[in-house]
Amino acid sequence: MTKSKTRVEKDTETFEGTARRLQSIIETLESDDSGIEQSLKSFTEGMALIRQLQARLEESEQAVNTLLEEDTEPNTLERGLE
């Protein structure tokens, strides 16, 4: 039997979805409507999401830097035309 993903799990598969979930947690914490136990649980989840977002940003930055480095090398098509 396969376990289907919840809406939150599906939403946090993308950077944008993770950022939306984090924003939701922040709004919940700022509203101060939750008890201490729920607030701590939300805070812990928020910190995990922040780490996920930071890792994804670092991966993206590394990918962009790799592409930029490749772009500064002479293009193989241009070399063939010379």
Secondary structure, DSSP 8 states (H G I E B T S, - for coil): ------HHHHHTTSHHHHHHHHHHHHHHHHHT-S-HHHHHHHHHHHHHHHHHHHHHHHHHHHHHHHHHHHHHS--HHHHHH-
